[in-house]
Amino acid sequence: MKNTTKLFLAIALAVAPQLAMAQKKSDPQGLVTYSLPSTTITLDVEAVQEKFHVGPYARFAEKYLGIKARQKDETTVQLTQISMTPLVEADHSRRYSVNVRKGDIDGTFLKLSTCGLVSFSDANFGDSSIWRFPTKVSGDFSGKGVSSNLTSESATLYRNARTESAYNKVSVQQNMVVEKSQEQKAAETARMILELREQRLRIVTGDTDATYSGEAMGAAIEELTRLEQEYMTLFVGYSDFQTQKMRFDVVPQADQESQMYVAFRLSDTAGLVPSDNLSGKPVVMEIVVQEVADPSVSADMLKSARGEVAHYRIPAVCTVKLMDGTNLLLQSRMPVYQLGREGSLPLNVILD
């Protein structure tokens, strides 16, 4: 019994601060509270990261094959797809309350969310971001050689031969097994590539003792092409590709004079990174606001305006541009609430 009492006491002590905090943040009872709408621009971005591995015989590619090959390992990132979507959220910095008294307010007020009023229900902030970090990999050219790693070289040695009157040097021929140089292996690989091409040409033109037809010819040509491409990687290298998808949010600020924002950044090593990661080059969002005209209001209308009102926002129609340096990636028109104008609605007006 004592243990049960202690358990309930511990739970009460743990929950009490949270309940007190929840009560502290509660809105006054009897009032309808709401927030003005705010626009968040969401970017769904897809990029492909290329990790290029230089071939071990790259510097001999032009000499033996007549082609230019990349000479160093490189990692680059290329944008492949971007979508831009405006989402409406509650602006918690602009909150209002309305005293709902019988006969003073029409129930239609609670249905005006499509006209700029956001209710006090929780906002949906969408899916969480998924990070995909690239892994470090190195080039693997093992098993792609076409011949042995060793060769035979002849060397001339000398030994002293004794005669009756003196010692004389006598040459002795000796063969030694040594490791082939990089250029020797490159030359052998190039010869094999040229032989594969010649053999493939003979099969296609029928200039061969063997007879190929139908599926047999296709299989033979496919295998020769595969071998050629495998050996070519020793000269031209190969690339690993990794697709990365990220979601970034940009919230325009009405008090900011320049509507230019760093939406996200591109890093060759890390791929897509947030705007605060200075390791990548910035992709900039520019928002061009279309001015909202002032309403035509007479003096009589101002005099008759009285009573309790509800505040709302008229969104500004904006041209949103997404740029990578001077390159325009995407452009679209969309409404942005917080860059527009605020208005008020008398609550004693019956709306149809």
Beta strands, then each sheet from edge to edge (+ up, - down):
strand 1: 31-53
strand 2: 74-99
strand 3: 150-162
strand 4: 167-179
strand 5: 238-250
strand 6: 260-267
strand 7: 271-273
strand 8: 281-289
strand 9: 309-324
strand 10: 327-346
sheet 1: 2+ 1- 5+
sheet 2: 3+ 4-
sheet 3: 7+ 6- 8+ 9- 10+
end
